[in-house]
Amino acid sequence: MGASPDNPIRIQVACARPEKQRIRSLELPAGTTAREAVQRSGLAAEFPEIDPDRAPLGIYGRHVEDGHVLRDGDRVEVYRPLVIDPREARRQRARAKRS
């Protein structure tokens, strides 16, 4: 059974900080993109530090582009910007261990 305007898709949009996580379940028209789902989710009101028009997005841990068309059952994840580059964090931990 394919998605059509008469048969909407059901997806989730997830956003998280260390102290707060939210997952919104949405029913949207077939053809909705990942970016559109984030914009329609309303999560920007709870996470003002996230720019719903620019934040990096993924589906089940895999990066996707804004125009990625969603399928029924997808979970769009809104990623926070990195505070520190992971390679730099490893270097700092290694220096701290040597000290």
N, C-alpha and C positions, 0 to 999 in steps of 0.2 A: 504494500500500500504506500504510494508515494505522497509527498507533501504537495498540497495545492492550496490556493487561497481559501477554499472551502474546508481544507483539512490542515489547520495550523500545526507548526512544530512546537514541541515542548523542550525548552532548554533551561539551563541554569547559568547565572552570572555570579561569580565568587570574587570577593575582595577580602583582604586580611591584613591586619597589623598584628604584632606579637600579642597584644592584649585584647584584640577584638577581631572577630571573623563574622562575615555575613555571606549567605548564599541565598539568592533570590531565584525563585522558579517563575518562569514566564512562558506564556503561550503567545507566539508571534507568527506573523504570516511567513509562508515559505518564501525563500529568497532574501530573508533578513541577513545582514552581515554581522560579523563579530562586533564591529564598532557601533553599529546601530543598536545592538542588544545592550551594550554597556550604557549607551546614552539613554535608552528607555528604561533601564533597570532602577533608576533612582538612587543608586549607591553613592553618587557624588555628594548627596546631601549628608550622608553618614561619614564619608571619607573625603573631607574638603581638600586634603592634600593631593588627591588623585584628580588629574585632568582627564575627564571622560573622552575628550577629543584627541588626546595624545598619548595617554598611558600605554605602555607595551601590553600586548594581549597574548594569551595562549589558550589552547584547548587541551585539557588533560596534560599539562606540562610541556607542550610543544608550542613554540612561538608561531603565531599566525599574523598575517598582514591584515590591515583594516578591512579590506574588501572580501575577506574569506567568508563565503556563504555557509551559513550554519545548517546542520542536519539535525533532525529530531534526536534528542538525547544528548546533544553536546553540552559541555560545561565550559563557558568562557571564563578565563581567569584574568583578572586585572593585576598586573605586576607593579610593585612599588619600585621606584628608582633605587639603585644600589647606593648605599651610604659610602662604601669603600669597595674598590676593585678586589675580587676574590684573591688574585695573585698577590696583591699588596698585603692583604690580611694574613696570608700564609707566611710571607716574609717577616711580618711583624711578630707572629707567633714563634717563628724559628729564632729570631733575634732574642726574644724574651726567654726562651728555653736555654739559650747559650749563656745568658747573663746570670 
